[in-house]
């Protein structure tokens, strides 16, 4: 089992940047594929990015590709989401999630993740 805690959210102007962190506790963090999702008010939870357990392969939603970068430091049990060129439509609660599921094509679905953090609010003003 793993516990996840996000941090780094806040209020930023359009065009600005934020870096989210997700600290994990528990065993075998480096064995999990790690995802980032977001949920805006009144909307479904939406896939943002997923990273292999080794950090060697990362997949992004089209809406964030080229602007967001996901990374992980297994020595620190932490994953990161660097968000640049932020837009008002990026406003949401951002969640990190962990899964043992290995098929990257299916990891765009929140249903494939077993463990979730509590989320951190990101608000982008226009």
N, C-alpha and C positions, 0 to 999 in steps of 0.2 A: 504494500500500500504506500501511497505517496500523498503528502499534503502540499498544496500549492498556495502561494501568496503573491498577488500582483502588487506593484507599486509603480509610481512615476506618472500617473495621470494628472490632468490639470486643465487649465484654460489657456488657450493659445490662439493667436490671430491666424487667419488664413495665410498660408505660405510659410508658416513657422514649422518648428520641429519639436518632437518629444521622443523620449526613450523610455519605453516600458520595460520593467523587469519582472520576472516571475521566479521567486525562490522556492525551491523544493526541499522538503524534508522527508526522510524515510529512506528505505533501502532501494538500491538498484535504479537510481535515477537515470543513469546512462543507458539503461536498457529500454527506456520508453521513447517512442516517437512523441514529439511535442507539437501541439497545435495552438494557434491563436484564433479566436473568434471574437465577434463583436455583436452587440445588440442595441439598436436604436429604439427609442420609445415607440411602441405600437407596431414594431416590426419583428420578424423572425430572427433568431440568432443566425449570424452569417459567418461563413468561413473567411479567414484572412490569410493564414499561412500555416504550413506544417513543415517540420524538420525531422529528418531521420535521427535515430538515436546517436549516430556518430557525428551528426552535423554535416555530413558529406553531401546531402541532397535536400533541397528546399523547394517547395512549391507554393506559389502565390495565387491569390484571386486576381482576376484581370483588373479589378477596380483599384488595386494597390500596387500592382507590378510596376517596378521602376521607381516607386516612391518609398516603399517600406522594405526593410531588410530584417529578416529574422536570423538570430544566431544563438548559440548556446555555449556555455562553458561548463563542461561536465565536472571539472575539478572543483567548481564553486556551486554545483547543483543549481545553476541559474540559466534561464533562457531570457532573451532580450528581443524587443521589437523596436527598431529604430524607424521612426516615422518622420519623413521629410515632406515638404511641399503639401502640408495638410490643407484639406478643404473642409468647408462647413459640413458636407455630407459624410465626413469621417467621424462626426460626433456620435458617440455611442459609449456604452460600457464595454470594456475590453476584458476578455477572459483568456487565461491560458488553460490548457487541458493536456492530459497525458493518456497515452494508450499503448498497449502492446500490439495492437493490430498492425500488420505489416504491409498491407496493400495500400500504397500511397494514393491510388486512384479513388479509394473509398474513404480516405481520411478527410475529405471535404465535408463529410457528414458528422454533425455533432454527436449522433447516436453511436459512433464508433469509439468514443472516448469514455474512459471509466472514471477519471478524476478531474475535478474542476477547482479552480480558485474562486474567490468571492467576487472578483472583478474590480476594475479601476475605471473611473469616469474620465473620458476625454471629451472636451468641449472645444470646438473650433469656431471662433467668431468671424463673421464676414467683415 
